[in-house]
Amino acid sequence: DAGITQSPRHKVTETGTPVTLRCHQTENHRYMYWYRQDPGHGLRLIHYSYGVKDTDKGEVSDGYSVSRSKTEDFLLTLESATSSQTSVYFCAISEQGKKLFFGSGTQLSVL
Amino acid sequence: GESVGLHLPTLSVQEGDNSIINCAYSNSASDYFIWYKQESGKGPQFIIDIRSNMDKRQGQRVTVLLNKTVKHLSLQIAATQPGDSAVYFCAENINDYKLSFGAGTTVTVRA
């Protein structure tokens, strides 16, 4: 998947616990993104980054935070997980902010 | 807000026939469009893209057509194969660094 590694691939957690998902790239692309995918909603942008320590909100950012301390890593944190955050999370990268390449996804279940 | 959408959520195609997947967009400022294929349990995979200054672009067995007059995008797959069974998403870029996705069309290839 275009040099993108997401971890973990699957996670089950309890409501109220913090969760961090990691995206690691080996392509040295400037842009990194976190999307969530839910039935009936397609892919929705949570947060994105346009450089180290440069991030911005997407359309469904409430309840999520991100950090990018290195070009290759983009972390997504759920400070206090809720059942509505049960979803499949995809990381994507892009060299110029147009064509995105996606990782394999993380299936997160919040019980 | 404006968003990308697909005309039909499902499409059933006979193996060997041509497939046409349609997508309508509403933002006339969009300058870049892209098609993705997503197989079960995997991340979206890039198929083909097109800029707004083009009407048609061809790839290997795929063609994307863009009609800016009616804000319509289509993906044509020639000689559809069983491996083409997947969910297909169109996405648009509105002159920034994010993609907005449609809900997807599930293509099923009949043997």
Contacts between the chains, C-beta under 8 A, distances in Angstrom:
chain1	res1	chain2	res2	distance
A	1	B	43	5.9
A	31	B	97	5.7
A	33	B	98	7.5
A	40	B	103	6.9
A	41	B	103	7.2
A	42	B	89	6.7
A	42	B	101	4.7
A	42	B	102	6.1
A	42	B	103	4.4
A	42	B	104	5.8
A	43	B	44	7.2
A	43	B	89	6.9
A	43	B	91	7.9
A	43	B	101	4.2
A	44	B	101	7.7
A	45	B	98	5.8
A	45	B	99	7.7
A	45	B	100	7.9
A	48	B	97	6.9
A	48	B	98	6.3
A	50	B	97	6.0
A	58	B	98	6.9
A	90	B	43	5.4
A	90	B	44	7.3
A	94	B	97	7.4
A	97	B	93	7.9
A	97	B	96	7.3
A	97	B	97	3.2
A	97	B	98	7.7
A	98	B	32	5.4
A	98	B	34	7.7
A	98	B	49	7.5
A	98	B	93	5.8
A	98	B	97	7.9
A	99	B	34	6.4
A	99	B	46	6.2
A	99	B	49	5.9
A	100	B	34	7.8
A	100	B	46	7.7
A	100	B	99	5.9
A	101	B	46	6.5
A	102	B	36	7.8
A	102	B	43	3.7
A	102	B	44	4.8
A	102	B	45	7.4
A	103	B	43	5.4
A	104	B	42	6.3
A	104	B	43	5.1
A	105	B	41	8.0
A	105	B	42	7.4
A	105	B	43	5.3
